[in-house]
Structure formats: C-alpha cells, structure tokens
Amino acid sequence: MRKLALTLVISVIGGYAITARAQTPAAKPFELNMDRIKVSNFGGDLGLSKTFLIPTVNLIVSAKGSVWSQKGGAQAHGKFFVDGLDKSMLQDLAGKIQDDLVTRMRAAHYTVLTFDDVKNEPAFTGRSLNKPDAKWGLPTKGGFGTLTFVVASPSDAQAFDNPIQGPVWWMRDMAKEKQLIAIVPEITFTVPQMFGESSSGYKRDSAGIATDPSMVLESAMVWAINAKAGSTNVQIQKHGKRPAAESAGTIKRLSEDKTEFSSDWKRTSGDFLMTLDRPAFSEGVLRVGYAINALIVSEVGKKQK
C-alpha cells in the first residue's frame, strides 16, 4: 500500500486535505528485479580482458521538481525541494560504492585500476570537468520532465564532462593501449515521489498532488568499453515497487495558494520541502549500489573466457 506523506487537493466544490505518515526503512540487502535488467553488447562483452579500470561512479539524485494535475475545471500544481543533499555526504556515498566495486572485482581475482592509477594519463589530465551549481555545490542536470538532479562523483576531480556517447567513450584509446575494460556505473534515484491525482463525479471535478517520502531506484546504467572500442551496457529500469528506502525523510508543506476563477474553475498550488533522514537515505543509496556492484561482478564472471 502506498504511504502518502502530504496531499494537496482541490475540487471545484472545494476541499483540501493533508495526511502524514513515515516509516523506518528496513535494513536488508536490496533485491534487483532481473526482469528489469537488460545487457546489451556492441562489439564485445565483459570477458575480453581480466584488467579493468573503474575511474568513477556517478550518483544522481533528484533535488527539486514539480507536477501538474487537472480534471475539468480543477487544477493543482505542486513543487518540491530536497533539503540535506550535502556535497560531502553524496561524494562519500559515491566513493563507498566505487570502493566496494573495486574490492569485489579484486576479490574475484581481476586486476583493477582506479582514478589514482590513471589520473596523470593524458586522457585524464586533458579531460574537462563538470561545473558545480552555485546552490548545490555539485553539477546538476535535468531529466524525467520537470525534475532537476544533482550529480555526485567520489571527488571533484572525478566529475568528468562526458560526451553524448556516455561516460566511457572518451577512454577508448586508453582501453586499447592498456588492453583493459573501463567501467562506470551511473545510478539515479528519485526522492520524494510526487504525482498527480484526479477524479470526477456528479457536478464535481477534483485534482490533487500527492507526495510520498520513499526513495526509488529510478534507473541505472553500467557503461563499459573494451580494447576494441566495443561497448557493453547494463541497463536497469525503474524499481518502483521495490523502494530503496520506504521513507527517506519527512515532507512539510511550506506554502499554499488558492485561486477561484469561478464556481467551476479553481486552482491551487503548494510548495513542499523534503528534509532527508540522512541515515535512511544513505542506507538506501548503499544497499542499491552494492546490489548493482554484485550484478556487475556476476556479469563479468559470466563472460570470462
């Protein structure tokens, strides 16, 4: 059952409701839905080398967004902002996911290079970096309609400006020179969940915006490129029914604005603040990240000659 934290509702005959609930996230490993995972090979697979380069991990988290809902003459608009997306915390989480992947790969007896091993290579010294947003202190990007995301890597020096072909394409010459496979995981989370709700009845239309404090694995992509400039992508689709955290914080309505144009045309809007529960948020990010790392090691093992 979906747990709603706050609900903003307007009806052409009036009405406004708020409910609040919160849950403590379960401390258990995240189970990936294998039906939501697709492995695509374009010119080679993950078994073409026993040497790997893992230069960074990109952790992508929604920071603000908005949703519209409309039914007949009723219209609702909600905006959310996330408080607590500290740069140091997010970089630390990205670093822990990277370290865990390196540890798992080395435990499986592969040779693994990291950013520290290649940072003085021409491909890296000449690579431009993403510029941080003044508000968040981290690079930002848009996506999924009206959402804005912050993008965290283990350090500022690992926030590479990547081409449209993806975050490993520009490493193809190094992969060929050193006969290795470069891997970069990108993991995207949405928090909170905000969605429109509407209904109609006899002489009545209503539209509302509902919010949920859960954190969802919105998508993930494991990018890899080998010495033949062939790529392997592991695509992980949205895991909406398996939240990374049942509740990643608390949601508070900051403002409400109602406008009545006529008896059958009304509009309401509201601003909501999501304040992160840092332990619950961090646990959710790591349990998903570690599950994806285990998947990567498994996929590499399947392809080893």
C-alpha positions as CSV (number, residue, x, y, z in Angstrom):
1,M,0.0,0.0,0.0
2,R,1.4,3.4,-0.9
3,K,2.2,5.6,2.1
4,L,1.4,9.2,1.4
5,A,3.2,11.9,3.3
6,L,1.3,15.0,2.2
7,T,-1.5,15.5,-0.2
8,L,-2.7,18.7,-1.9
9,V,-6.2,18.5,-3.3
10,I,-8.6,21.0,-4.9
11,S,-12.2,20.4,-6.0
12,V,-14.5,22.7,-7.9
13,I,-16.8,22.4,-4.9
14,G,-13.8,22.9,-2.5
15,G,-11.7,20.7,-0.4
16,Y,-8.2,20.4,1.0
17,A,-6.6,17.6,2.8
18,I,-3.3,16.7,4.4
19,T,-2.2,13.4,5.8
20,A,1.3,12.5,7.2
21,R,2.9,9.1,7.7
22,A,6.5,7.9,7.9
23,Q,8.3,4.6,8.1
24,T,11.7,3.4,9.1
25,P,13.5,1.7,6.2
26,A,14.2,-2.0,6.5
27,A,17.9,-2.8,6.9
28,K,18.2,-5.6,4.4
29,P,20.0,-6.1,1.1
30,F,18.3,-4.7,-2.0
31,E,17.0,-7.3,-4.4
32,L,17.3,-6.3,-8.0
33,N,14.4,-7.4,-10.3
34,M,16.1,-9.3,-13.0
35,D,13.1,-8.8,-15.3
36,R,14.0,-5.0,-15.3
37,I,17.6,-5.6,-16.4
38,K,18.9,-5.7,-19.9
39,V,22.5,-6.4,-21.0
40,S,23.5,-5.1,-24.5
41,N,26.7,-5.8,-26.3
42,F,28.0,-3.7,-29.1
43,G,31.3,-5.0,-30.4
44,G,32.4,-7.0,-27.4
45,D,31.5,-8.2,-23.9
46,L,32.9,-8.0,-20.4
47,G,35.0,-11.1,-20.8
48,L,37.6,-9.6,-23.3
49,S,40.1,-8.7,-20.5
50,K,41.0,-9.5,-16.9
51,T,42.1,-6.0,-16.4
52,F,39.6,-3.3,-15.5
53,L,39.6,0.5,-15.0
54,I,36.9,1.9,-12.6
55,P,37.7,5.6,-12.6
56,T,34.5,6.9,-11.0
57,V,30.9,6.3,-10.0
58,N,28.1,8.8,-10.8
59,L,25.4,9.1,-8.2
60,I,22.4,11.1,-9.4
61,V,19.6,12.3,-7.0
62,S,16.6,14.4,-7.6
63,A,16.8,17.8,-5.9
64,K,13.7,19.6,-7.0
65,G,10.7,19.2,-9.3
66,S,7.1,19.9,-10.0
67,V,3.9,18.2,-11.1
68,W,0.6,19.4,-12.6
69,S,-2.8,17.7,-12.3
70,Q,-6.1,18.7,-13.9
71,K,-9.6,17.4,-14.1
72,G,-12.2,19.5,-15.7
73,G,-12.2,22.9,-14.0
74,A,-10.0,21.8,-11.2
75,Q,-6.2,22.3,-11.4
76,A,-3.4,21.6,-9.0
77,H,0.3,22.3,-9.1
78,G,2.9,21.1,-6.6
79,K,6.7,21.8,-6.3
80,F,9.2,20.1,-4.1
81,F,12.7,20.9,-2.9
82,V,15.0,18.5,-1.1
83,D,17.0,19.7,1.9
84,G,20.0,17.7,3.1
85,L,21.7,16.8,-0.2
86,D,25.1,17.8,1.2
87,K,28.0,17.6,-1.2
88,S,30.3,15.8,1.2
89,M,27.7,13.2,2.0
90,L,26.9,12.5,-1.6
91,Q,30.6,12.3,-2.6
92,D,31.2,10.0,0.3
93,L,28.4,7.7,-0.8
94,A,29.7,7.6,-4.4
95,G,33.2,6.8,-3.1
96,K,31.9,4.0,-1.0
97,I,30.1,2.4,-3.9
98,Q,33.2,2.7,-6.0
99,D,35.4,1.3,-3.3
100,D,33.0,-1.6,-2.9
101,L,33.0,-2.4,-6.6
102,V,36.9,-2.3,-6.7
103,T,37.0,-4.6,-3.7
104,R,34.6,-7.1,-5.2
105,M,36.4,-7.2,-8.5
106,R,39.8,-7.7,-6.9
107,A,38.4,-10.4,-4.7
108,A,37.3,-12.2,-7.9
109,H,41.0,-12.1,-9.0
110,Y,40.8,-9.3,-11.6
111,T,43.3,-6.5,-11.9
112,V,41.6,-3.2,-11.2
113,L,42.9,0.3,-11.8
114,T,41.3,3.3,-10.2
115,F,41.4,7.1,-10.8
116,D,44.6,7.3,-8.7
117,D,46.3,4.9,-11.0
118,V,45.5,6.9,-14.2
119,K,45.0,10.5,-13.2
120,N,48.3,11.5,-14.7
121,E,47.5,9.9,-18.1
122,P,46.9,12.4,-20.9
123,A,43.3,11.2,-21.4
124,F,42.6,12.3,-17.8
125,T,44.8,15.4,-17.4
126,G,43.2,16.8,-20.6
127,R,39.6,16.0,-19.6
128,S,37.3,18.8,-18.7
129,L,35.1,18.6,-15.6
130,N,31.5,19.4,-15.0
131,K,31.0,22.8,-13.3
132,P,29.2,22.7,-9.9
133,D,25.9,24.6,-9.5
134,A,26.3,27.5,-7.1
135,K,23.3,26.5,-5.0
136,W,24.1,22.8,-4.6
137,G,27.9,22.7,-4.9
138,L,27.6,19.9,-7.4
139,P,26.8,19.6,-11.1
140,T,23.1,19.4,-12.0
141,K,21.2,18.0,-14.9
142,G,17.5,17.8,-16.0
143,G,15.5,14.8,-16.7
144,F,12.2,13.0,-16.4
145,G,10.1,16.1,-17.3
146,T,10.4,18.8,-14.7
147,L,13.0,17.2,-12.3
148,T,16.4,18.6,-11.5
149,F,19.1,16.2,-10.3
150,V,22.4,16.7,-8.6
151,V,25.3,14.6,-9.8
152,A,27.9,13.4,-7.3
153,S,31.2,11.6,-8.0
154,P,33.7,10.5,-5.3
155,S,35.6,13.8,-5.7
156,D,35.5,17.0,-7.7
157,A,38.4,15.7,-9.8
158,Q,36.3,12.7,-10.9
159,A,33.3,14.7,-12.1
160,F,34.2,14.3,-15.8
161,D,32.4,16.2,-18.5
162,N,31.2,13.3,-20.6
163,P,30.1,13.3,-24.3
164,I,26.7,12.3,-25.5
165,Q,28.1,8.8,-26.2
166,G,28.4,8.2,-22.5
167,P,31.0,8.3,-19.7
168,V,33.4,5.7,-21.0
169,W,33.6,6.6,-24.7
170,W,36.4,9.0,-24.3
171,M,38.5,6.3,-22.6
172,R,38.5,4.0,-25.6
173,D,42.1,4.9,-26.6
174,M,43.4,4.1,-23.1
175,A,41.4,0.8,-23.1
176,K,43.1,-0.2,-26.4
177,E,46.6,0.9,-25.2
178,K,46.4,-0.9,-21.9
179,Q,44.2,-3.8,-23.1
180,L,41.6,-3.2,-20.4
181,I,37.9,-2.6,-19.9
182,A,36.7,0.7,-18.5
183,I,33.5,0.6,-16.4
184,V,31.5,3.5,-15.0
185,P,28.2,2.9,-13.1
186,E,25.6,5.6,-13.1
187,I,22.8,5.3,-10.5
188,T,19.7,7.6,-10.5
189,F,17.4,8.0,-7.5
190,T,14.2,10.0,-7.1
191,V,13.1,11.3,-3.7
192,P,10.5,12.2,-2.8
193,Q,7.8,10.8,-5.1
194,M,5.3,13.4,-6.4
195,F,2.4,12.6,-8.6
196,G,-0.9,14.0,-9.7
197,E,-4.3,12.5,-8.7
198,S,-7.7,13.4,-10.2
199,S,-11.3,12.3,-10.0
200,S,-14.7,13.4,-11.1
201,G,-18.3,12.9,-10.0
202,Y,-21.7,14.4,-10.3
203,K,-21.1,18.1,-10.8
204,R,-17.7,17.7,-9.2
205,D,-14.1,17.6,-10.5
206,S,-11.1,17.4,-8.3
207,A,-7.3,17.5,-8.9
208,G,-4.6,17.0,-6.4
209,I,-0.9,16.5,-5.9
210,A,0.3,13.7,-3.6
211,T,3.8,13.1,-2.2
212,D,5.4,10.1,-0.8
213,P,8.7,10.1,1.2
214,S,10.1,6.9,-0.3
215,M,13.3,6.8,-2.4
216,V,13.1,4.9,-5.7
217,L,15.8,3.5,-7.9
218,E,14.7,5.5,-11.0
219,S,17.2,3.9,-13.3
220,A,20.9,2.8,-13.6
221,M,23.3,2.2,-16.4
222,V,26.6,0.4,-16.2
223,W,28.8,1.7,-19.0
224,A,31.7,-0.3,-20.3
225,I,34.2,-0.1,-23.2
226,N,36.9,-2.5,-24.2
227,A,40.1,-2.6,-26.1
228,K,38.3,-3.0,-29.4
229,A,36.2,0.1,-28.7
230,G,33.2,-2.2,-28.3
231,S,30.8,-1.3,-25.5
232,T,28.7,-3.3,-23.1
233,N,25.8,-1.6,-21.3
234,V,23.9,-3.0,-18.4
235,Q,20.6,-1.1,-18.2
236,I,18.5,-1.2,-15.0
237,Q,15.0,0.1,-15.3
238,K,12.9,1.7,-12.6
239,H,12.3,-0.3,-9.5
240,G,9.2,1.5,-8.3
241,K,7.7,-1.4,-6.3
242,R,11.0,-2.1,-4.6
243,P,11.9,1.2,-3.0
244,A,15.5,1.9,-2.0
245,A,14.1,3.4,1.2
246,E,10.4,3.2,2.4
247,S,10.9,6.6,3.9
248,A,14.0,8.7,3.2
249,G,12.9,11.7,5.3
250,T,9.9,14.0,6.1
251,I,7.8,16.2,3.9
252,K,6.5,19.6,5.0
253,R,4.1,21.9,3.1
254,L,5.7,25.4,3.0
255,S,3.0,27.3,1.2
256,E,-0.4,27.1,-0.3
257,D,-2.0,29.4,-2.9
258,K,-5.7,29.0,-3.9
259,T,-7.3,30.9,-6.7
260,E,-11.1,30.7,-7.6
261,F,-11.8,32.0,-11.1
262,S,-15.5,30.8,-11.0
263,S,-17.7,28.3,-9.3
264,D,-16.4,25.6,-11.6
265,W,-12.8,26.7,-12.2
266,K,-10.4,26.6,-9.3
267,R,-6.7,26.2,-8.9
268,T,-4.4,25.5,-6.0
269,S,-0.6,25.2,-5.8
270,G,1.8,24.4,-3.0
271,D,5.5,24.2,-2.2
272,F,6.8,21.2,-0.3
273,L,10.1,20.7,1.5
274,M,11.6,17.2,1.8
275,T,14.1,17.0,4.7
276,L,16.3,14.0,4.3
277,D,16.8,11.4,7.1
278,R,20.5,11.1,6.4
279,P,20.9,7.5,7.8
280,A,17.9,6.2,6.0
281,F,18.9,8.0,2.8
282,S,22.5,6.8,2.9
283,E,21.5,3.2,3.7
284,G,19.1,3.2,0.8
285,V,21.7,4.5,-1.6
286,L,24.3,2.0,-0.5
287,R,22.1,-1.1,-0.5
288,V,21.2,-0.4,-4.1
289,G,24.7,0.5,-5.1
290,Y,26.1,-2.7,-3.5
291,A,23.5,-4.8,-5.3
292,I,24.4,-3.3,-8.6
293,N,28.1,-3.9,-7.8
294,A,27.3,-7.6,-7.2
295,L,25.5,-7.7,-10.5
296,I,28.5,-6.2,-12.3
297,V,30.9,-8.8,-10.9
298,S,28.4,-11.6,-11.8
299,E,28.1,-10.3,-15.4
300,V,31.9,-10.1,-15.7
301,G,32.2,-13.6,-14.4
302,K,29.7,-15.0,-17.0
303,K,31.7,-13.6,-19.9
304,Q,35.3,-14.6,-18.8
305,K,36.9,-16.9,-21.3
